[in-house]
Amino acid sequence: MKKQKSPFGLAVYKFLSDTGMTVAELANHAGVKENTLRAVVYGKTPGNKVVPAVLAYMDDRRKKEAAG
């Protein structure tokens, strides 16, 4: 049975698909642990600190790509 991703997890995997990054690269750039990010993606932990850090990095990366 396939693990279901949280809504945050779906956004993360769409971002990874769009950018070609891996979960490890995203975790590294966002300054969070890869295992913790994976746990948040699948809804196993709330990720009160992980979600804002990852969303901030994703937003910043999109803005930089849009700018040029």
N, C-alpha and C positions, 0 to 999 in steps of 0.2 A: 504494500500500500504506500502510495506516494505521500510525503509530508506536505501539509497545506501551509502556504506562506500567509503571514499576516498582511494587512493592507500596506504597511510600511515595507514589508518584504517584497511585495509586488513592485512597489516604486523603486526599491533598490535594484531588483533584477532588471527592470526596464532601463534604468540608468546604466547598469553594467552592460547590457546589450547594446545600448546606443553608443557607449564610449569604448567598448572593447576591453574594459578593465576587468580584473578579477576581484573576488571578495577580499583577498589578501591585500591587494593594492589599495582598494577603497578604504579598508580598515587602517592601513598604514597612513594614507593621506589624511584621514579624519582623526588620527591620533587615538584610535580605540583598538582593543584586542580583537583579533579575527574570530576567535571562538565566541566571544561575547556578541559580536555582530551577527554571527550565524544563529545564535540562540534567540536574539531579538527578531531576526527575520522570520523564524518559525514560531514566534510567540511563546517561547519557553521562559522568557524573562522579560520584565517590563521595559528595560532599557532607558530609564529616566535620563541618563547622561549620554548614552550612545545615540539615541534618535536625534537630539538637537545637534550633536557634533557632526553626524553623517549628513543630515539635511543641510546644514550650513555649508559643508564642503561641496555637496552636490549642487547647491544653488550658486555658489561661487564659481564652480567649474563651468556651469552653463552660461553664466554671465561673461566669463572670459572667452568662451568659444563664440558667443554671439557678437562680442566686441571685435573679434578679429583673429 
